[in-house]
Amino acid sequence: HAISLSLHRAELGPDYIPSLPSHPHAPTPDKSELPVPRLEDSVRRYLAAQKPLLDDEQYRNTERIAKEFQKGIGKQLHQDLVELDKKNKYTSYISGPWFDMYLSAREPVVLNFNPFICLTPDPKEAYNKQLLRATNLVVSSIKFLNSLRSNCLRPDIYYVNPKWSKSRPFKHFIRFLPSSVAWYGALLVNAYPLDMSQYKCLFNSSRIPKLNKDELFTNECARHLLVMRNGHFYIFDVLDHLGNILHPSEIKAYLLYILQDADHLPESSLCYLTTEDRNTWAKVRQQLIEEGNEENLMKIDSAVFCLCLDNSSPKDDDELSHCMLHGNGFNRWFDKSFSLIVTSDGTAGINFEHSWGDGVAVLRFANEVHRNSTRHPALVPQSALSAVKCERLEFKLNDSVKSAINTARMKFDKTKQKMFVRQFRFQKFGKEFIVKQKLSPDAVFQLACQITAYRQYGKMVSCYEACSTAAFKHGRTETIRPTSVLSQQCSRAFVEERSKHAVAELRDLIDKCSRYHRRLQLEAALEAPRRGQARERQWGRRLQDKAESICGAWRGKSTKQRRVHL
């Protein structure tokens, strides 16, 4: 939906995220729907992605199957998709099948779907104490919520040429255009206002487990925060009925009480149930409701968001990744739209449920909250106070539920042991150097991954990269397949033929890969969808079963051999 900038920074007050100067006619997202791709273009792009992965014989066989598909059953599948699109006049043809895909998946959300984001520490060391940082992050998060619901967040805009994002003349030009033509004014400099409809599910939302297909739940009327500590649940209101934020010192006092009160683990931690497969969790949740826990579950589901106050601290980046990705299991509610996690040393991050939206919304939220909490902290280190008691949720658990919790705990502990994380920090240069070389940072990173895989396995491997299609109404993501004939040539040159190439020749190969990858990005996000030339999202999840039942020929040697993915 359109996000306008109708309020001046001075008019917002302390309960909002400071914004840019007033933009009475901010550009709004394109109202056009994601076009249905042309079948022939999808097949052509598929074959281009397959070519570097196959030998000549495999590629000829794949090409034959693809052409038969294009001339045969592919036509019917394409027509089915066109008909589906006509029935979805007010949204994207991919929106329904997309939600079905996520909500019908029966695997546990943790380690399968929920991503995480780590926040950098507050640059002022004294502000990195757990209680203080949690308070400041909570206040900034509620400011973001207020700004969102008051329609005064800056619009998300994708700049093909990033220099325009810092151009004052452009911003003043857009500012004085009527809203009906502001979008076209943005297009003059290849700036695309993005769809922000996902933002409404950031707050007061949860994924509810149901048999066979889950449901998304949102209650914008709720004003309470959910806080977790040592597997215990606490709630207190952070907003009044007018949307005013509870005074930061009061929030801190509640959090202090929670830290002092939750000094031990519960006998059975309900949180482990959110790590279970969805059908199992749905059945146990029904038992919880029948035991009289429905009101408490509703308080969890409707909370503004979940704050997790951990009692441990990661020792290094690897432990930090494990902490934010899955944690210990007993201090997370993985069904919440997002959980703000603060460890005992003040390290912070976000774990979010993926079905309601994509990383663009959460990353924007994380950046805004980090910026506001560090530049405009609600409290300073010298703040002194006494603890104030708040409500702790108590649950009635019968033997069957306790047994289910114990089973879920053992399964989770066993699964997380299989998760292996090792981080590598490349220190020689970064994004700024790459940009100065007139290269795409993302392209260079993708190329480095492919060259590494080629060195490791002696062959090219399939790569996946998601690209947002938020330039369209209710857009989600499109797939980029970075592996190409050009990246194959470059990988061979660096790994097997290094002595045969001068530095200038190697640099030329990198340049070609960067340009090609940049083209893939623009085609996936903007150009190809506008011309109806998207690729992998083409046939929709609703047609998946039909497609798989008649396209068994695709499951040949060329697809079975690709066991390594990036």
N, C-alpha and C positions, 0 to 999 in steps of 0.2 A: 504494500500500500504506500501511498505517497507520504513522505515525511517532510513537512515544511519547516522552515525556520522563521516562525512568525514572532518570536520573542527575542528581544535584545538581551545580551549577557547581563546587563544591569537589572533587567526585569525578572530574571529567573529566580534570584534569591539563593540562599545557602543550601536548599534541599535539592538542587539540580546540578547536573554536570555542566560546567561552563562551556559555552559554545562559541561559534564565530559571531562576528557582528551580524545584525539582522539581515536575513535574506527573505523578504516577503514573497518572492516568487522563485523559490528553489526549484531546480529541474526535478521532475518526477520520473520514475521508471517507465520504460516503454510498456504500453499496455498490450502489445502484441504477444500472442502465444508462441511457444516454441514450435516452429514448423515441422511437419512430418518430413523426414529426410527422403531423398530419392534413393530407391533401391540400388540402382546401378552405381551410385556414388559410394554407398555403404560397402558394397561388394569390392569395389576398386580399392577403397581404403583398407579393408580387411586384408586383401591380398598384399598390399604394400607393407602392412605390419607383419605378415607371415614370411615374406621373402627372405629376410636376413636370418630367420630361425630354421630354415629348411634347406636340404640339399636339392639339387636340380630335379631329381625324380619325385621327391616328396612335394616339391612346389608344383610341378606339373599336375600331380594327382589332386592336390588341393585346389588348384586353379580350375580343373575340370569339374570338381564337385561344386565349387562356388558358382560357376557359370550355369550348371544344371539347376542349381537352386534358384538362381536369378531368373531363369526362363520358366521354371516349374512352380513348385510350391511357394517359392518366395513371393511370387506375384499375388497369391491369395493372402499370404500373411501381411503383405504390404497393404492390400485393400482392406483387410480387417482392421489394420491400424488406422487407416484413413477414416473408416467408419467410426472407430472409437473416438478419434479426435473430433469429429463432427458433433458427437454427443457431449463433449466437454467444452462448451462455449465459454465458460467462465474460469477456466483453469488450464493448466498444461496437460497434454495427453499422457505425460509420464507421471503426473502427480499421484493419481490413484494407485496404479501398479507399484509405484515407488513405496508408498506407505504400506501396501500389502506385502511387499518384499520384506521390509523390516519387521513389521508387526506380526507376520505369520512365521517368521523364523523361530524355531523352538530351542535353539542353542542358548546357553547363558549369555546375557549381555556383556558381562565382564570378560575380558580377554578375547572376546569375539567381535564386539561392536563398539563398546565405549572407548573413545579416545581420551587423551589427557593433554593439558597444556601446563607448563611450568612458568611461574612468574619469576622475574629476576628480583633479587633482594632490594629492599629499600636502600637507596644510596647513602642514607644517614643511618649508621650502624645502630644507634640508640633506638631507632624505630622498628627494629627487627625482633623485638621481644614478642612472644606468642600472643599474649593478651592484648598488647597495644596494636600490633599489626592486624590481628583479627578484627578488632574494633574498627580501625580505619578502613579496612577492606569492606566490612559490612556496610558502613555508612556510605562509602563511595558506590557500592553496588546498589543501594536503595536510591541514591541520587540518579544513577543510570535508569533505574526503573521509573522514577518520577519523570525524568526527561523523555523517556520513551512514550509513556502514556499521555504526556502533555503535548506530544507531537513537536518537540523542539530539539530532537537529535539532528545533527548534521546528516544529510543523506549519504548513503554509500555510493561512491562514484568510482568507476574503473577508468583510469587514464591510460590509453594506449601509449601515449608519450608522457611519462611521469612528470616532466618539467611543468606541465600545465597545472598540476596539483598545487604548485607553489606560486602560481601567477596571480598577482593582485589584479591586474587589468582584466583577466578572464573572470575572476570572481565578481568584480564590479559590473562587468558586462552582463553576466547571468543575473545578477541581483535586480537589474532594472527591466528584465524581460518579463512579459506576462507569463503566467504558469503554463498557458496553453501552447506557447512556443519555446519555453525555456529548454525543453528536451532537445529541440532541433538546434538551439544555440549551442548546447553542449556537444552535439554531434559535429559541429564545425571544427572542433579541435580533437575529435576522436575521444570524447569523454562520454561514458555511458552510465547514467544513473541506474542503480541496481535495485532489484526487488528486495524489500525488507519484510515481507509477510511472515517470515519464520520467527522474527523477533518476539512476536506475541506469545510464543511458547517458551521463551526463556524463563519466565517467572511463574510461580504458582502452578507448576505443571509436573505431571508424573506419567510414567508408563504403567498401566495397570495390567497384571498378568491375567489372561483369560485362556480357556482351552482353545487350542488351534490358532487363535489370533488375538493378540493383545489390543488394548485400547489406549488412546491418549486422553488424559484428563487435565483440564485447566479450570481453576476457580479464581478469577481475578479479584473477588471480594475479600479473600483471606488476607490478613495483615500480619500474620505471625511468622517468625523465623524458626526453622528447625535446627537444633544444635545437637551434635552427637559427640559423646565423650566416653571412651571405654565401653562402647556398645550400649550406652544409655541414651534415651531420647528426651530432649527438653524443648519446650516452646515458650516464646514470649512475643508479644506484639512489638513490631518495630515501626509501625505506622499508625497514626490515628485515622479517624474516618474522613478527614480532609486531606490525607496524604502527607501530613507533616511527619518528619522522621523523629523517632524517639531521641532525646538528647544523647549525644555520644557517651557521656559519662554514665548514663543509666544503662546503655547497652554494655559498656565495659563492666559495670557492677553485676549485671546478670551473668556475663561470661565468667567473671571471677567466681561467682557462686557455683557455676557448673564445674569449673576446674577443681574446686574444693570438694564438691559433693560427690562427683563420680570418681571415687578413689579406688574402685575395684571393678572387676568384670562381672556381668550378670551370670547367673547359673547357665542360662541358655540365651545366646545372642540371636535375636530375631533377624539381624542383618544378613546372616549367612543364607537365608532363604532367597535373597535377591541375587545370589550367585548360582542358583539352581537353574536347570532347564525350565523353560517357561510353563510347560504343562504341569510339571510337578509343583512348581511354585503356585500356579493357579489353584490347584486342588488344596494345597495347604492353606492358602489365603482364605479360601471358602470355609475351612475349618476354624480359622481364627475369627472370622465374622460370626460363625455359629456359636462360638464361645463368648461372644459379647465384646469383641475388640474393634467393631466397625468404626466407632467414633474416633478411636485413636489412629486407626489406619487413614481415616479421612483427614485428620490433622497433619499426618505425614505427607499425604498426597497433595494437599492444598497449600502447604507452606510456601512462602515466597521463594526460598531455596534452602538448601541444606548446607550448614557449616559444620565441618568435621574438625574437631580439635584433637589432634593425635598426641599421644603421650611418648612418642619416640621421634628421633631425628635421623634422617639419612646421612650416612658417613661420606658418601661420594655421589657422583652423578648417576652411577648405575643403580644404587639403592634408591635414589630420588625417583628414577623412572619406575621402579617397582612400586614405590610408595604411591605415586600418583595414578598409575595404571590399575593396580588392584589392591594395594595396601594389605592389611592383615585380615580383611574380610569382616571383622566384627565391628568396625567403626565407619562403615559406608552404607548408604542406601542407594544402590546402583540404579534404581528405577527413577530417581529424581532427574528432572531435566538437566540440572547441573549441581555439582557439589563443590563448594569452595573448601579446600583443604589447607590447614595451617598446622605445621608440625611444631614440636616443642621448642625448636630453635628459631621459629618465625618463618621458616621456608614455606612458600605458598604455591598452590597450583589448583587446577580445575579438572575434574573428571566429569564428562557429560554423556548422557544417554543420546544415541545417535538418530533414532527414528524420526524425531520431530524436526530436525534441521541439520545443517552442515556446519563445517568449521568456520565459515565466514562470519556468521553471527556471533559465535562464541569468542572468536579471536578479536573481533571489534570490541565486544564487552570486556574481555580481559585487558586489552590495551587501554581502554578508557578508564577502567577501574584502577589499574596500576598507576596510570598517569595522575589521576585525581588524588589517589591516596598518598602518593609520594610528594606531589607538588602542593596539595592543599589538605594536609592531614587534619582529621577532625579533632584529634587529641594529640598532645605532646607528651614526651616521656615523664614529665614531672607530675602528671595528673595523679592525684591520690584519692582513694575512695574505699568504701566498705562494700562487701558483697550484699546483693539483694536477691532474695529467693525467687525462683520461678518454677513453673510446673514441670514435673517429670512424668512422662507417660509410663504407666504400668500396664502390663499385658497379662491376660489370663491364658496360661498355656497348659493344655492337657498332655498326657503322656505321648499321644500320637504326634502332636506338634513338636514336643521336645525331641522325640526320636527323629523326626524329619530334619530338625535343626542340626542334630548331631551328624546325620548322614550328609547333609549339605556341607557342613564344616570339613568332614573328612575328604569329600570329593574336591572341595575348593583347595584344601591344603595340598592334595596330590597333584591337582592340575597346575597350580602356580609354581610347583617345583620344576615343571617342564618349560617354564618361561625363562628364556636366557637373554640377557641384555648386556651389551658391551658398547660403550660410547667411544668414539674416536674424535678428538679435537684437532682439526687442521689449523695450524697457527701461521703458516707462511703468508697467506693473503686471504682476503674475504670479499664481500660483495662490492665494496667501493672500488677496489682494484679491478675487478672483473668488468664493472660498468665503464671504467675509464678506458678499458681495452675494447669498448664497444661490443661487448659480448653479453649474452643473457646469463645471469647468475644461475637461474634454474637449469638452463641448458647445459652449463658447465658441470653442475652437480650431477645431473642425469648421465652425462657422458662419462664422468669419473666413475659412477657406479657401474656402468656397462663395461668400461675398460677393466675395472677390478674383477668383475664377474668373468670376463673373457680370460684374464690372467689365471683366475682360480680354476675355471672349468674347461678352458680350451674351446669354448663355443659361445655364441651369443645366447642370451636368455631373455625370456619375455619380461617386459616391464609394464607396470601400471602406474598411472598418475591421474588423479582426479582434477577436474577443472570446473569451476563454478559456471553455471548458465543463468546466474541471477540477473543478467541483462534482460531476461524475459520474465513474463508474469509467472509466478510460482515456480521459477527455475530451480533445479537442484544441481546436479553435476553431469558432466560429460567425461568420457574417458580419453586420455591421451596415451598413445602407445609410442614411447620415446625411441624404442629400438627401431633402427632404420638401416637401409643399405649404406647410408653415409656414416652412421655411427659404427657399423660393421667395418667399413674401410678404415676408419680412424683407430678402432681398437686393434686391428691387425697391424697397422703401422706402428703403434706404440709398443705392442707386446712382442710381435714376431719380426717386424721389419724395421726396427728403430735405426739401425745402421744404414739403411738404404735411403733414408729421407733426411733432407736438410731441415734445420729448425724452421725456416720459412715455409717449407712444404707442410710440416706438422701443424704449424699455426694456421695455414690455409684450410686444412682439414677441420680444425676446430671451428674456424669461422663458418664453414659450410654447415657443420652440424648445428651450430648456434642459430643460424638463419632458418634452417629447416625446422628446428624445434620451436622457434618463435612463431613460425607459420602454423605449426600444429596447434599451438596455444590459441592463437587468434581464430583459427577455423573452429576449434572446439567451443570457445567461449562466445564468439561474436559472428564472424563472417560466415562460416559454414551453416550454422543454424538459420541465419537470415536468408541463406540461399537454399535452405532445405538440404544441407549436405552433412548432417551429423552422422555419427557412426554407430557406436555400440549400444546406445540406449534405444535404437530404432524400433525393435519389435515389441518392447514392453513386456513386463513380467506377466501380464494377463495372458499373453500369447505364448509364454515360455513352455508350458506343458505340451501344447499342440506342436510347437516347433521341434521340441526334443523328441517327440514320438515319431516324427517323420523324417528327421534329419540325422539318423544314426550314422550315416555315411561320414559325417563330419568327425566322428570319433575314431579316426584312423590313426596310423602310426604318427602322423605329424602332430596330432594333439596329445596323444598319450605320452610322447617322449619329453614333453616340457614339464619337468618336475621342479625346476628351479625358477623362482619368480622374484622380481624386484618390485 
